[in-house]
């Protein structure tokens, strides 16, 4: 297969002229890292896509600017049978190349930098680092032993032999390194990341359940100073086990059918919070860990909010009629969402993006923009 024209086209799409990442993308066969992947069927299940079985479709998928899910729960596509249809959350993927480049650029990597790549995944991002810096300057870590093994073997096929580490990225890390760039999300900044960076070292990461990109430079006191970039990205959260904890289906069922202790008209139209990244990120600061669902049935839209503390909310709206909001549990989740939307309408913007960030040595993130401030701990 002649993959080079595909890689060249992808590089031109994913990078600006003169980008130091254009040549690495041009020279890296992405299809090597995704021979098989999962495709969502639309009903909560996934179906297997086999690259070698359809070379044309393989090239089209591998060199498109989209993420390819390689693992759902504990089911990796490498080990799957055609009749397998796993359900659940993705636990690994080959991230869309523009997003990989976006994070690498936020990390301000130089040609002489040593880099820790957090979240090996398919290994494609690691390959780009090796192609630019040389494998001796690259370390990659993932909690999943198979991901590390498979990526290491595929990297070796291309002549790259970086340091590959299996372990919890929020625990002890190899170091020191000049840069840490994460293709997973965290909350707060792990203290091990700060320990692995020398003063002047830089990290680029996203915050769990938000579209926040945090960049920060290590300071002499063991913390870091930086900002929330005026940019957006979302990644899977770090995990310590083979899969993420199961969702509370009983609470979801209650939220669908119960009236709740608080029922009344909503102040604003029903919003798909999942797709409203700015609002979702601001809400996550006020009430971390809310699970969102959005459903459409004809002209009726329903939004569901759940939290592990037992709080839930359901807002239903048909056409342009005012929504009806049901809330239960110890907190009123929809009221918290309305507070964020009210701020947006009153001020014309949300203050999060562009905020200054100070990371204390324990990893807590203190944000400030004008008179607004918040803490991510």
Secondary structure as UniProt FT lines:
FT   HELIX           4..14
FT   TURN            17..18
FT   TURN            20..21
FT   HELIX           22..27
FT   HELIX           30..33
FT   STRAND          36..40
FT   STRAND          45..50
FT   TURN            51..53
FT   HELIX           55..62
FT   STRAND          68..72
FT   TURN            73..74
FT   STRAND          75..76
FT   HELIX           77..79
FT   TURN            82..83
FT   STRAND          90..94
FT   HELIX           97..106
FT   TURN            107..108
FT   TURN            111..112
FT   STRAND          115..118
FT   TURN            121..122
FT   HELIX           124..133
FT   HELIX           135..137
FT   STRAND          138..142
FT   HELIX           145..157
FT   TURN            158..159
FT   STRAND          163..166
FT   TURN            169..170
FT   STRAND          177..186
FT   HELIX           191..196
FT   STRAND          197..207
FT   TURN            208..209
FT   STRAND          213..218
FT   TURN            220..221
FT   STRAND          224..228
FT   HELIX           249..257
FT   STRAND          262..265
FT   TURN            273..275
FT   HELIX           277..286
FT   TURN            288..289
FT   STRAND          291..297
FT   TURN            298..299
FT   STRAND          300..306
FT   TURN            308..309
FT   STRAND          312..318
FT   TURN            319..320
FT   STRAND          324..328
FT   HELIX           333..347
FT   TURN            353..354
FT   STRAND          356..359
FT   TURN            361..362
FT   STRAND          365..369
FT   TURN            370..371
FT   STRAND          372..376
//
